[in-house]
Amino acid sequence: MDMRGIITLVGMAAFFSTPAYADTDVKKEIIDRCKVQMGSYGSAMVKACVDQDLSAVAEIKQIPDEYKKTVARCMKQMRQYGFAMVKACADQDIEAEKALKEY
Protein backbone atom coordinates (compact mmCIF):
# COMPACT_ATOMS: atom_id res chain seq x y z
CA MET A 1 0.00 0.00 0.00
CA ASP A 2 1.41 3.39 -0.94
CA MET A 3 1.37 6.54 1.20
CA ARG A 4 -1.83 7.88 -0.40
CA GLY A 5 -3.64 4.66 0.44
CA ILE A 6 -2.53 4.84 4.05
CA ILE A 7 -3.56 8.49 4.36
CA THR A 8 -6.93 7.73 2.77
CA LEU A 9 -7.47 4.79 5.10
CA VAL A 10 -6.56 6.83 8.19
CA GLY A 11 -8.78 9.70 7.01
CA MET A 12 -11.73 7.39 6.47
CA ALA A 13 -11.24 5.79 9.87
CA ALA A 14 -11.15 9.21 11.53
CA PHE A 15 -14.22 10.41 9.61
CA PHE A 16 -16.35 7.38 10.42
CA SER A 17 -15.28 7.23 14.07
CA THR A 18 -16.18 10.86 14.84
CA PRO A 19 -19.87 10.09 15.54
CA ALA A 20 -18.80 7.32 17.91
CA TYR A 21 -16.70 9.81 19.89
CA ALA A 22 -19.59 12.28 19.91
CA ASP A 23 -21.96 9.60 21.19
CA THR A 24 -19.40 8.63 23.84
CA ASP A 25 -19.09 12.27 24.91
CA VAL A 26 -22.87 12.65 25.15
CA LYS A 27 -23.17 9.43 27.15
CA LYS A 28 -20.44 10.60 29.52
CA GLU A 29 -22.15 13.98 29.88
CA ILE A 30 -25.46 12.26 30.68
CA ILE A 31 -23.96 9.83 33.18
CA ASP A 32 -21.97 12.56 34.93
CA ARG A 33 -24.98 14.90 35.17
CA CYS A 34 -27.28 12.14 36.39
CA LYS A 35 -24.78 11.08 39.05
CA VAL A 36 -24.54 14.66 40.32
CA GLN A 37 -28.27 15.39 40.21
CA MET A 38 -29.63 12.00 41.26
CA GLY A 39 -26.76 10.26 43.06
CA SER A 40 -28.13 10.96 46.51
CA TYR A 41 -31.27 8.98 45.60
CA GLY A 42 -29.37 5.79 44.74
CA SER A 43 -28.18 3.88 41.71
CA ALA A 44 -31.66 3.03 40.48
CA MET A 45 -32.53 6.71 40.14
CA VAL A 46 -29.24 7.46 38.39
CA LYS A 47 -29.94 4.62 35.95
CA ALA A 48 -33.49 5.88 35.34
CA CYS A 49 -32.12 9.37 34.64
CA VAL A 50 -29.50 7.99 32.22
CA ASP A 51 -32.04 5.78 30.43
CA GLN A 52 -34.49 8.67 30.07
CA ASP A 53 -31.85 11.01 28.65
CA LEU A 54 -30.43 8.42 26.24
CA SER A 55 -33.93 7.80 24.94
CA ALA A 56 -34.50 11.55 24.61
CA VAL A 57 -31.28 11.97 22.60
CA ALA A 58 -32.44 9.32 20.14
CA GLU A 59 -35.84 11.01 19.84
CA ILE A 60 -34.30 14.48 19.39
CA LYS A 61 -32.33 13.13 16.42
CA GLN A 62 -35.67 12.17 14.81
CA ILE A 63 -37.14 15.69 14.94
CA PRO A 64 -37.54 16.98 11.36
CA ASP A 65 -34.95 19.44 10.02
CA GLU A 66 -37.56 22.17 9.67
CA TYR A 67 -37.44 22.54 13.47
CA LYS A 68 -33.63 22.80 13.78
CA LYS A 69 -33.82 26.36 15.14
CA THR A 70 -36.27 25.29 17.82
CA VAL A 71 -34.10 22.32 18.81
CA ALA A 72 -30.97 24.51 18.86
CA ARG A 73 -32.67 27.05 21.12
CA CYS A 74 -33.92 24.33 23.45
CA MET A 75 -30.44 22.78 23.55
CA LYS A 76 -28.94 26.11 24.51
CA GLN A 77 -31.54 26.85 27.18
CA MET A 78 -32.22 23.40 28.67
CA ARG A 79 -29.23 21.12 28.07
CA GLN A 80 -27.86 21.70 31.56
CA TYR A 81 -31.06 20.09 32.90
CA GLY A 82 -30.79 17.04 30.66
CA PHE A 83 -31.84 15.90 27.23
CA ALA A 84 -35.30 14.90 28.44
CA MET A 85 -35.88 18.59 29.20
CA VAL A 86 -34.47 19.57 25.79
CA LYS A 87 -36.91 17.20 24.15
CA ALA A 88 -39.83 18.46 26.24
CA CYS A 89 -38.95 22.05 25.30
CA ALA A 90 -38.74 21.20 21.60
CA ASP A 91 -41.90 19.08 21.61
CA GLN A 92 -43.93 21.78 23.36
CA ASP A 93 -42.61 24.53 21.09
CA ILE A 94 -43.29 22.52 17.95
CA GLU A 95 -46.81 21.71 19.15
CA ALA A 96 -47.45 25.39 19.96
CA GLU A 97 -46.10 26.48 16.58
CA LYS A 98 -48.46 24.08 14.82
CA ALA A 99 -51.41 25.29 16.94
CA LEU A 100 -50.64 28.94 16.16
CA LYS A 101 -50.79 28.15 12.44
CA GLU A 102 -54.36 26.94 12.98
CA TYR A 103 -55.60 30.36 14.18
C-alpha positions in Angstrom: 0.0 0.0 0.0 1.4 3.4 -0.9 1.4 6.5 1.2 -1.8 7.9 -0.4 -3.6 4.7 0.4 -2.5 4.8 4.1 -3.6 8.5 4.4 -6.9 7.7 2.8 -7.5 4.8 5.1 -6.6 6.8 8.2 -8.8 9.7 7.0 -11.7 7.4 6.5 -11.2 5.8 9.9 -11.2 9.2 11.5 -14.2 10.4 9.6 -16.4 7.4 10.4 -15.3 7.2 14.1 -16.2 10.9 14.8 -19.9 10.1 15.5 -18.8 7.3 17.9 -16.7 9.8 19.9 -19.6 12.3 19.9 -22.0 9.6 21.2 -19.4 8.6 23.8 -19.1 12.3 24.9 -22.9 12.6 25.2 -23.2 9.4 27.2 -20.4 10.6 29.5 -22.2 14.0 29.9 -25.5 12.3 30.7 -24.0 9.8 33.2 -22.0 12.6 34.9 -25.0 14.9 35.2 -27.3 12.1 36.4 -24.8 11.1 39.0 -24.5 14.7 40.3 -28.3 15.4 40.2 -29.6 12.0 41.3 -26.8 10.3 43.1 -28.1 11.0 46.5 -31.3 9.0 45.6 -29.4 5.8 44.7 -28.2 3.9 41.7 -31.7 3.0 40.5 -32.5 6.7 40.1 -29.2 7.5 38.4 -29.9 4.6 35.9 -33.5 5.9 35.3 -32.1 9.4 34.6 -29.5 8.0 32.2 -32.0 5.8 30.4 -34.5 8.7 30.1 -31.8 11.0 28.6 -30.4 8.4 26.2 -33.9 7.8 24.9 -34.5 11.6 24.6 -31.3 12.0 22.6 -32.4 9.3 20.1 -35.8 11.0 19.8 -34.3 14.5 19.4 -32.3 13.1 16.4 -35.7 12.2 14.8 -37.1 15.7 14.9 -37.5 17.0 11.4 -34.9 19.4 10.0 -37.6 22.2 9.7 -37.4 22.5 13.5 -33.6 22.8 13.8 -33.8 26.4 15.1 -36.3 25.3 17.8 -34.1 22.3 18.8 -31.0 24.5 18.9 -32.7 27.0 21.1 -33.9 24.3 23.5 -30.4 22.8 23.6 -28.9 26.1 24.5 -31.5 26.8 27.2 -32.2 23.4 28.7 -29.2 21.1 28.1 -27.9 21.7 31.6 -31.1 20.1 32.9 -30.8 17.0 30.7 -31.8 15.9 27.2 -35.3 14.9 28.4 -35.9 18.6 29.2 -34.5 19.6 25.8 -36.9 17.2 24.1 -39.8 18.5 26.2 -38.9 22.0 25.3 -38.7 21.2 21.6 -41.9 19.1 21.6 -43.9 21.8 23.4 -42.6 24.5 21.1 -43.3 22.5 18.0 -46.8 21.7 19.2 -47.4 25.4 20.0 -46.1 26.5 16.6 -48.5 24.1 14.8 -51.4 25.3 16.9 -50.6 28.9 16.2 -50.8 28.2 12.4 -54.4 26.9 13.0 -55.6 30.4 14.2 
